[in-house]
Amino acid sequence: MTDMPDAPANPLLKKLPLIVIIIVAILGAYFLRDYLTFEALAENRETLLAFRDANYFMTVLVFIAAYVVIVAFSLPGATIATLTGGFLFATFPGALFNMTAATIGATAIFLAARWGFGESLGKKLENAEGTVKKIKDGIDENQWSMLFLIRLVPAVPFFLANLIPSFLEVPLHRFVISTFLGIIPGSVVYTSVGAGLGEVFARGETPNLGIIFEPQIIFPIIGLCVLAALPILINALRGKKGL
């Protein structure tokens, strides 16, 4: 079960959603790189706050929609969007808005890639032999652990964390749940940084985006990574004992 709808028979139509995402991502990287920046947020902060105060629920809907588009089309500015969520809505519910939007956007990429390439690639891996087959089986046996691991490790690009599961026949519901829960640590950290942007703006400084790598932040995340990887290690040890 992959929780996926039937794809059209035309190969081009199957690949069209992912092709559109790639084209928009390239155009966005070129045309939007100067707009989705910290400087742009600082210059427009008073306008954004005034709009939020006058239209709170509309601001929430517009923010989530914009964040979904940024993630779904891999546009520059995802980190700035996360900071904006904290700046406008505080750590909570800002983190919840950020995680919801990021999960929806990630799911869009996952579905586009699965629809266009993932199903055929998954079948090829399933029918493979030797080492490739062993790797595929190992991933299948530890899907939850692998999914949480690639979300928790800061070094894994978000875009790749969306694509990899689409090629490995990961069920949609499993992808959505692991994405939403797996991005909680990073989302909360950066949303909290965004919540403190008022003071940063007042001092004329820029936020410390490297905070996630500071000991008090990174060590708990490493601990979560170890917990996520533990079932994989246990299964590997059991496999060796069975040889």
C-alpha atoms as one frame of an Amber mdcrd trajectory, in Angstrom:
protein
   0.000   0.000   0.000   1.421   3.376  -1.000  -1.723   5.522  -0.453  -1.232
   6.870  -3.968  -3.838   7.560  -6.669  -3.528   5.889 -10.055  -1.156   7.831
 -12.294  -2.016   8.633 -15.920  -0.646   6.364 -18.617   1.091   9.193 -20.484
   4.708   9.326 -19.196   4.945  13.086 -19.840   1.809  13.798 -17.807   3.225
  11.718 -14.968   6.394  13.806 -14.925   4.678  17.162 -15.498   4.140  18.127
 -11.813   7.791  17.548 -10.940   8.928  19.328 -14.113   6.797  22.347 -13.153
   8.307  22.342  -9.651  11.839  22.260 -11.064  11.143  25.081 -13.544   9.501
  27.288 -10.899  12.351  26.542  -8.483  14.931  27.697 -11.043  12.966  30.841
 -11.909  12.323  31.561  -8.235  15.999  31.199  -7.345  16.802  33.834  -9.962
  13.950  36.332  -9.562  13.102  36.048  -5.845  16.529  35.821  -4.270  16.495
  39.531  -3.384  12.942  39.554  -2.005  12.728  36.606   0.392  15.550  37.840
   2.615  16.087  38.985   6.182  16.618  42.533   4.933  13.227  42.485   3.201
  11.600  41.257   6.416  13.286  44.010   8.414  12.173  46.714   5.977   8.551
  45.537   5.940   8.184  44.502   9.578   5.915  47.382  10.602   3.601  46.829
   7.632   3.395  43.114   8.384   2.622  43.690  12.060  -0.039  46.276  11.224
  -1.694  43.897   8.751  -1.574  41.075  11.293  -3.176  43.220  14.000  -5.977
  44.271  11.649  -6.505  40.890   9.941  -5.164  38.122  12.184  -6.905  35.099
  10.656  -6.332  36.362   7.123  -2.653  36.814   7.975  -2.473  33.216   9.216
  -4.044  31.872   6.017  -1.885  34.008   3.722   1.258  33.128   5.661   0.597
  29.378   5.547  -0.277  29.534   1.836   2.911  31.483   1.051   5.024  29.084
   3.124   3.489  26.077   1.343   4.351  27.597  -2.049   7.922  28.340  -0.923
   8.468  24.749   0.217   6.503  23.041  -2.562   8.464  24.843  -5.276  11.769
  24.876  -3.358  11.929  28.665  -3.561  14.602  30.568  -1.654  13.509  31.898
   1.713  12.228  28.883   3.688  14.336  29.884   6.685  13.123  33.486   6.427
   9.550  32.187   6.274  10.128  30.213   9.475  11.540  33.304  11.183   8.554
  35.304   9.943   6.214  32.768  11.513   7.842  33.388  14.873   7.988  37.149
  14.361   4.289  37.409  13.524   2.789  34.723  15.745   5.340  34.078  18.543
   6.911  30.675  19.199   3.426  29.233  19.641   1.297  29.062  17.569   3.987
  30.195  15.102   5.801  26.844  15.268   2.528  25.019  14.595   1.831  27.194
  11.541   5.383  26.640  10.292   5.250  22.866  10.723   1.840  22.601   9.088
   2.879  24.631   6.054   6.234  22.859   5.715   4.547  19.457   5.886   1.979
  20.374   3.220   4.697  21.749   0.928   6.913  18.711   1.495   3.995  16.412
   0.707   3.454  18.223  -2.592   7.055  17.502  -3.638   6.766  13.909  -2.420
   3.616  13.305  -4.465   5.022  14.974  -7.580   8.215  12.908  -7.442   6.359
   9.683  -6.623   3.873  10.286  -9.412   6.565  10.961 -11.991   9.470   8.723
 -11.097   9.118   7.048  -7.733   6.777   4.212  -8.680   8.891   2.954 -11.585
  12.144   3.413  -9.664  10.694   1.640  -6.640   9.742  -1.352  -8.785  13.244
  -1.479 -10.284  14.802  -1.464  -6.804  12.371  -4.140  -5.625  13.292  -6.378
  -8.562  17.011  -5.772  -8.173  19.419  -8.377  -6.835  22.490  -8.501  -4.646
  23.614  -5.445  -2.670  20.991  -3.104  -4.097  18.218  -5.460  -3.025  19.700
  -5.789   0.483  19.862  -2.023   0.883  16.266  -1.648  -0.310  15.072  -4.370
   2.085  17.001  -2.785   4.948  15.337   0.559   4.343  11.906  -1.079   4.087
  12.422  -2.795   7.441  13.348   0.479   9.139  11.201   3.037   7.325  10.007
   4.909  10.403  13.526   5.168  11.804  15.008   6.250   8.474  12.306   8.862
   7.909  12.775  10.406  11.341  16.542  10.281  10.967  16.661  12.255   7.711
  14.341  14.863   9.243  16.301  15.243  12.454  19.815  15.466  10.987  20.361
  19.180  10.191  22.872  18.329   7.455  20.243  16.612   5.262  18.726  19.206
   2.873  14.947  19.476   3.245  14.433  18.998  -0.498  16.353  15.705  -0.508
  14.467  14.528   2.569  11.298  14.974   0.516  12.593  13.223  -2.594  14.319
  10.164  -1.130  11.171   8.627   0.434   9.253   9.105  -2.818  11.665   6.726
  -4.563  11.461   4.055  -1.849   7.727   3.258  -1.837   7.126   4.960   1.505
   3.344   5.183   2.170   1.926   8.695   2.056   0.546   8.645   5.607   3.934
   7.526   6.956   5.711  10.312   5.103   3.291  12.969   6.387   3.435  11.834
  10.022   7.235  11.478  10.109   7.679  14.843   8.412   5.413  16.730  10.806
   6.910  15.143  13.907  10.487  15.033  12.639  10.722  18.766  11.909   9.474
  19.786  15.356  12.941  20.417  16.913  14.277  22.566  14.070  10.979  24.395
  13.606  10.687  25.287  17.283  14.288  26.524  17.429  14.034  28.811  14.396
  10.508  29.957  15.260  11.751  30.995  18.695  14.568  32.936  17.007  11.937
  34.652  14.876   9.889  35.466  17.973  12.841  37.469  19.250  13.399  39.433
  16.038  11.859  42.584  17.523  14.899  43.053  19.762  17.256  42.072  16.939
  15.704  44.721  14.676  15.962  47.303  17.458  19.698  46.635  17.768  20.186
  46.705  14.002  21.624  43.197  14.031  20.934  39.953  12.168  19.648  36.760
  13.865  21.982  33.937  14.766  20.866  31.248  12.314  23.686  28.989  13.461
  22.016  28.601  16.849  20.845  25.102  15.984  24.505  23.967  16.026  25.187
  25.362  19.511  25.759  22.677  22.187  22.534  23.253  24.134  20.534  22.757
  20.913  22.493  20.273  18.832  23.160  17.744  21.614  19.452  17.053  22.309
  18.890  16.741  18.543  21.795  14.297  18.309  20.157  12.359  21.127  16.942
  12.161  19.112  18.948  11.003  16.086  20.492   8.223  18.164  17.045   7.129
  19.330  15.805   7.135  15.726  18.813   5.107  14.584  18.610   2.596  17.453
  16.050   0.276  15.795  18.215   0.205  12.653  21.248  -0.823  14.716  19.276
  -3.484  16.596  17.939  -4.973  13.364  21.445  -4.953  11.880  22.838  -6.807
  14.918  20.017  -9.335  14.754  20.773  -9.861  11.072  24.423 -10.588  11.839
  23.498 -13.070  14.545  21.265 -14.873  12.088  24.096 -15.412   9.610
